[in-house]
Amino acid sequence: MGGEEGMRVFVDKIFTKVMDDKTLRPFFTSQNSDMDRVKKHFAMFMTHMTSTTEAEWTGKPLVEVHRHYPITDEIFDAFNSHCISSIKEMRKLKIDGLREMINML
C-alpha cells in the first residue's frame, strides 16, 4: 500500500470523507472522540489486515471496541464505501496491492 506513507494517505482520505458524511460524522464528533487516536488505531488495524506476515492482532477485538455504537448495515456500508473510494483514488498513485485491499474490504 505504499508503506507507512501510503497508509497515512489512505487513512487521511477516508476520515476526510467520513467527517464530510452527515451519517458518519456523529460517530466521530462525540466528546470522547480523539481523531488522532482513532486514525492511529485504524491505521494499525489496516496494517495488520494487509500484512503479509502472520502476526497476531494485539488491539482489542473489534466487537468490543464498537459494541456501544449503534452500527447498522447501512452505517457499515457507508464507512466501507469511503474506504473503497479512497483506495480507488490512490490507484492513480500507482501503489501496489490496492486491488487486493479492495477485495479484502
Phi, psi and omega in degrees: 000009181096018178068204183299319180293318178298319179295320179298315179299314179303309182296317178299318179299313181301309187286340170295316179294317181299316182288342175270355183264113185297338178281323184267330184311316182301334179292339186243002180248010178294165182296343181266356184277124173247099188299326177298318179292316179301312181296321179297313181292323178296317178298319178297317180296313181294325176297317177298315183294329184259004182289147176271358178264169180262030182298141177284146174288128182257356178279178177291152175300141183301323179300318180293316182296324188256002187297337182273358183255138179279070183274115178264173175301322181295319178295313179301313181297322179295315179296314180298323178299320178293324177297312183294317180294327177294319178297316181298322176296323181288338177305326179298338178275356179058048178269130180294150172090000184289324178299317179297322179295318178298316180298323180295319181289000000 
